[in-house]
């Protein structure tokens, strides 16, 4: 790796940590992260990547520009700005973009190979990271659009990070060094999220409200507090709430819904309800980013130590 590429990688990591710190605070406070943050981080990632790759020649620069613009189109509402006639075909246009970008990268790999003399590794890592994030979003594993954008940005600003600050055991280095940074971030985030049900269970034990397995995912609160708490109502309206939750688009919509439920339950004489917390996953991902930069893939590290 050249000095310029190293400097760009370090700069990308610093910007990523700062950006995720800001996003984590916003997600915890409001359960929303402004698109402008992801747009800003995306543009910075595009520039840093171009600075690192451009010295390699025309083909690497063109491929980075292609993949970089492919990432950025996820962050800007180009479909709504171009009018109803374009918005109608937005899904088809986006599918076409996926196919075209994938085909170009695949053909380039077939002709010139991967590496310093061929397709830059960051180009492939970024494209795979986007596919990974989008696939998880479509599968409902990443619940919010901000979560998917955050994962894309992590893989865009830092496509690969083969050498964590604190060295990993040699036995797992061959595995983690070939995985895009975004993969390691998500795996670490998933591992760190295991702490959440444990914290909830401890809270219920201390409150004397441990309800078998449900005590790991929820707890009770006074109905009067519902409008000001980021939670999903589960009891006494477990089943009927699901469809309404899927239709919520903003945190303000959610707050109004919680206020309405609070008023209805108060009128019925209900004083406490069982809820599950709305987990600010960007906060968890922020810890995943820092953990990956410091330690690499923590999950693999633990597995190889068993």
C-alpha positions as CSV (number, residue, x, y, z in Angstrom):
1,X,0.0,0.0,0.0
2,X,1.4,3.4,-1.0
3,X,1.9,6.2,1.4
4,X,-1.0,8.1,-0.3
5,X,-3.3,5.2,0.0
6,X,-2.4,4.7,3.7
7,X,-3.0,8.3,4.4
8,X,-6.4,8.1,2.7
9,X,-7.3,5.0,4.7
10,X,-6.3,6.6,8.0
11,X,-8.3,9.8,7.0
12,X,-11.3,7.6,6.1
13,X,-11.2,5.8,9.4
14,X,-11.0,9.1,11.4
15,X,-13.9,10.6,9.4
16,X,-15.9,7.3,9.9
17,X,-15.4,7.4,13.7
18,X,-16.4,11.0,13.9
19,X,-19.4,10.6,11.6
20,X,-20.7,7.5,13.5
21,X,-20.2,9.3,16.8
22,X,-22.5,12.0,15.5
23,X,-25.0,9.5,14.1
24,X,-25.0,7.5,17.3
25,X,-26.0,10.5,19.3
26,X,-28.7,11.5,16.9
27,X,-30.1,7.9,16.7
28,X,-30.1,7.6,20.5
29,X,-31.8,11.0,21.0
30,X,-34.3,11.1,18.1
31,X,-34.2,7.6,16.5
32,X,-33.4,9.3,13.3
33,X,-30.2,10.2,11.4
34,X,-30.4,12.9,8.8
35,X,-29.6,11.9,5.3
36,X,-27.3,14.9,5.0
37,X,-24.8,13.2,7.3
38,X,-24.7,10.1,5.1
39,X,-24.4,12.3,2.0
40,X,-21.5,14.3,3.5
41,X,-19.7,11.1,4.5
42,X,-20.4,9.6,1.1
43,X,-18.9,12.5,-0.7
44,X,-15.8,12.5,1.6
45,X,-15.4,8.7,1.0
46,X,-15.6,9.2,-2.8
47,X,-12.9,11.9,-2.7
48,X,-10.6,10.0,-0.4
49,X,-10.9,6.8,-2.4
50,X,-10.2,8.6,-5.7
51,X,-7.1,10.3,-4.2
52,X,-5.8,6.8,-3.1
53,X,-6.7,5.0,-6.4
54,X,-6.0,7.7,-9.1
55,X,-2.2,7.2,-9.1
56,X,-2.9,3.6,-10.3
57,X,-4.0,4.8,-13.7
58,X,-7.1,5.4,-15.8
59,X,-8.9,2.1,-15.4
60,X,-8.7,2.0,-11.6
61,X,-9.9,5.7,-11.5
62,X,-12.8,4.9,-13.8
63,X,-13.8,1.9,-11.8
64,X,-13.7,3.8,-8.6
65,X,-15.8,6.6,-10.0
66,X,-18.3,4.0,-11.2
67,X,-18.6,2.2,-7.9
68,X,-18.4,5.5,-6.0
69,X,-21.3,7.0,-7.9
70,X,-23.2,3.8,-7.4
71,X,-22.9,4.2,-3.7
72,X,-23.8,7.9,-3.7
73,X,-27.1,7.2,-5.6
74,X,-28.3,5.3,-2.5
75,X,-27.8,8.5,-0.4
76,X,-29.6,11.1,-2.6
77,X,-33.3,11.1,-3.5
78,X,-32.7,11.4,-7.2
79,X,-35.9,9.6,-8.1
80,X,-38.3,12.1,-6.4
81,X,-36.3,15.1,-7.7
82,X,-36.6,14.0,-11.3
83,X,-40.4,13.9,-11.2
84,X,-43.2,11.4,-11.2
85,X,-42.4,10.0,-14.6
86,X,-39.0,8.9,-13.4
87,X,-40.0,7.9,-9.9
88,X,-42.4,5.4,-11.4
89,X,-39.5,3.5,-12.9
90,X,-37.1,4.1,-10.0
91,X,-36.9,0.5,-8.9
92,X,-36.3,-0.7,-12.5
93,X,-33.6,1.9,-13.0
94,X,-31.9,0.9,-9.7
95,X,-31.9,-2.8,-10.6
96,X,-30.4,-1.9,-13.9
97,X,-27.6,0.0,-12.1
98,X,-26.8,-3.0,-10.0
99,X,-26.6,-5.2,-13.0
100,X,-24.5,-2.8,-15.1
101,X,-22.0,-1.9,-12.3
102,X,-21.7,-5.6,-11.4
103,X,-21.1,-6.5,-15.0
104,X,-18.5,-3.9,-15.6
105,X,-16.6,-4.9,-12.4
106,X,-16.9,-8.6,-13.3
107,X,-15.7,-8.0,-16.9
108,X,-12.7,-6.0,-15.6
109,X,-11.8,-8.7,-13.2
110,X,-11.9,-11.3,-15.9
111,X,-9.7,-9.3,-18.2
112,X,-7.1,-7.7,-15.8
113,X,-7.5,-9.5,-12.6
114,X,-7.5,-8.2,-9.0
115,X,-4.8,-6.2,-7.3
116,X,-2.4,-3.4,-8.0
117,X,-2.1,-4.2,-11.7
118,X,-5.8,-4.9,-12.2
119,X,-9.1,-4.0,-10.5
120,X,-8.3,-2.3,-7.1
121,X,-9.3,-4.3,-4.1
122,X,-11.3,-1.3,-2.6
123,X,-13.5,-1.3,-5.8
124,X,-14.6,-4.9,-5.3
125,X,-14.9,-4.5,-1.5
126,X,-17.2,-1.4,-1.8
127,X,-19.4,-3.1,-4.4
128,X,-19.7,-6.3,-2.3
129,X,-20.4,-4.2,0.8
130,X,-23.3,-2.4,-1.0
131,X,-24.8,-5.7,-2.1
132,X,-24.4,-7.0,1.5
133,X,-26.1,-4.0,3.0
134,X,-28.9,-3.9,0.5
135,X,-29.5,-7.6,0.8
136,X,-29.8,-7.4,4.6
137,X,-32.2,-4.4,4.2
138,X,-34.4,-6.2,1.7
139,X,-34.5,-9.2,3.9
140,X,-35.6,-7.1,6.9
141,X,-32.5,-7.9,8.9
142,X,-31.5,-4.2,8.8
143,X,-34.8,-2.7,9.8
144,X,-34.2,1.0,8.9
145,X,-32.8,2.7,5.9
146,X,-30.4,4.5,8.1
147,X,-28.9,1.2,9.2
148,X,-28.3,0.1,5.6
149,X,-26.8,3.5,4.7
150,X,-24.6,3.4,7.7
151,X,-23.2,0.0,6.7
152,X,-22.6,1.2,3.1
153,X,-20.8,4.3,4.4
154,X,-18.6,2.1,6.7
155,X,-17.6,0.0,3.7
156,X,-17.1,3.1,1.5
157,X,-14.9,5.2,3.8
158,X,-12.9,2.1,4.9
159,X,-13.3,-0.6,2.2
160,X,-10.6,-2.9,3.8
161,X,-8.8,-2.6,7.1
162,X,-6.5,-5.7,7.2
163,X,-4.4,-4.6,10.2
164,X,-6.4,-3.6,13.3
165,X,-4.6,-1.3,15.7
166,X,-4.4,-4.1,18.3
167,X,-2.9,-7.1,16.5
168,X,-5.1,-10.2,16.1
169,X,-3.9,-13.8,16.6
170,X,-2.1,-15.0,13.4
171,X,-4.6,-17.9,13.1
172,X,-7.5,-15.6,12.1
173,X,-5.6,-12.9,10.2
174,X,-6.0,-14.8,6.8
175,X,-9.8,-14.8,7.3
176,X,-10.4,-11.2,8.5
177,X,-8.0,-9.6,6.0
178,X,-10.0,-10.9,3.0
179,X,-13.4,-9.7,4.4
180,X,-14.5,-6.2,3.5
181,X,-14.5,-3.9,6.5
182,X,-18.3,-3.6,6.5
183,X,-18.6,-7.4,7.0
184,X,-16.4,-7.2,10.1
185,X,-18.3,-4.2,11.4
186,X,-21.7,-5.9,11.2
187,X,-20.4,-9.1,12.8
188,X,-18.9,-7.2,15.7
189,X,-22.1,-5.2,16.0
190,X,-24.2,-8.4,16.1
191,X,-21.9,-9.7,18.8
192,X,-22.1,-6.5,20.9
193,X,-25.9,-6.4,20.6
194,X,-26.0,-9.6,22.6
195,X,-25.4,-7.4,25.7
196,X,-28.8,-5.7,25.1
197,X,-31.1,-8.6,26.2
198,X,-28.8,-9.2,29.2
199,X,-29.2,-5.6,30.3
200,X,-33.0,-5.8,29.9
201,X,-33.1,-9.1,31.9
202,X,-31.0,-7.6,34.7
203,X,-33.3,-4.6,34.8
204,X,-36.4,-6.9,35.1
205,X,-34.7,-8.9,37.8
206,X,-34.0,-5.8,39.9
207,X,-37.6,-4.6,39.3
208,X,-39.1,-8.0,40.2
209,X,-40.7,-8.3,36.8
210,X,-38.8,-11.3,35.3
211,X,-41.3,-13.1,32.9
212,X,-39.4,-16.1,31.6
213,X,-37.9,-15.5,28.1
214,X,-40.0,-12.3,27.5
215,X,-38.0,-10.7,30.3
216,X,-35.0,-10.6,27.9
217,X,-36.7,-8.5,25.3
218,X,-39.2,-6.3,27.2
219,X,-40.2,-4.6,30.4
220,X,-43.2,-2.6,31.8
221,X,-43.5,1.1,32.0
222,X,-46.3,3.5,33.2
223,X,-48.8,4.3,30.5
224,X,-48.2,8.0,31.1
225,X,-44.6,7.7,30.1
226,X,-45.3,6.1,26.7
227,X,-45.3,9.3,24.6
228,X,-41.8,10.1,25.7
229,X,-40.2,6.6,25.5
230,X,-38.9,5.0,22.3
231,X,-40.6,1.7,22.7
232,X,-43.0,-0.7,20.9
233,X,-46.2,-1.6,22.8
234,X,-46.5,-5.3,23.2
235,X,-49.1,-6.0,25.9
236,X,-52.0,-5.4,26.0
237,X,-52.0,-4.9,22.2
238,X,-49.3,-7.3,21.0
239,X,-50.8,-8.6,17.7
240,X,-52.7,-5.5,16.4
241,X,-49.6,-3.2,16.7
242,X,-47.4,-5.0,14.2
243,X,-49.1,-3.7,11.0
244,X,-49.2,-0.1,12.3
245,X,-45.5,-0.2,13.2
246,X,-44.6,-1.2,9.7
247,X,-46.3,1.9,8.3
248,X,-44.4,4.4,10.5
249,X,-42.0,6.5,8.5
250,X,-40.7,9.1,11.0
251,X,-40.0,9.4,14.7
252,X,-42.7,12.1,14.9
253,X,-45.2,9.7,13.4
254,X,-44.2,7.2,16.0
255,X,-44.5,9.7,18.9
256,X,-48.0,10.6,17.8
257,X,-49.0,7.0,17.7
258,X,-47.6,6.3,21.1
259,X,-49.4,9.4,22.5
260,X,-52.7,8.1,20.9
261,X,-52.2,4.6,22.4
262,X,-51.4,6.2,25.8
263,X,-54.6,8.2,25.8
264,X,-56.7,5.1,24.7
265,X,-55.2,2.9,27.4
266,X,-55.6,5.6,30.1
267,X,-59.3,5.9,29.2
268,X,-59.6,2.1,29.7
269,X,-58.0,2.4,33.1
270,X,-54.7,0.7,32.2
271,X,-51.8,2.1,34.2
272,X,-48.8,-0.1,33.1
273,X,-47.9,-1.7,29.8
274,X,-45.3,-4.2,28.6
275,X,-43.0,-2.8,25.9
276,X,-39.9,-3.7,24.0
277,X,-37.3,-1.0,23.4
278,X,-36.6,0.5,19.9
279,X,-32.9,-0.4,19.7
280,X,-30.9,2.5,18.1
281,X,-28.8,0.1,16.0
282,X,-26.6,2.9,14.6
283,X,-25.3,3.2,18.2
284,X,-24.5,-0.5,18.3
285,X,-22.8,-0.1,14.8
286,X,-20.7,2.8,16.2
287,X,-19.3,0.4,18.8
288,X,-18.9,-2.1,16.0
289,X,-16.8,0.4,13.9
290,X,-14.5,1.2,16.8
291,X,-14.2,-2.4,17.8
292,X,-13.3,-3.4,14.2
293,X,-10.6,-0.7,13.9
294,X,-9.1,-1.6,17.3
295,X,-9.5,-5.4,17.4
296,X,-10.5,-6.6,13.9
297,X,-13.2,-9.3,13.9
298,X,-13.9,-9.9,17.6
299,X,-16.3,-12.8,16.9
300,X,-13.7,-14.8,15.0
301,X,-11.2,-14.0,17.7
302,X,-13.4,-15.4,20.4
303,X,-14.3,-18.5,18.3
304,X,-10.6,-19.3,17.6
305,X,-9.7,-19.0,21.2
306,X,-12.3,-21.6,22.3
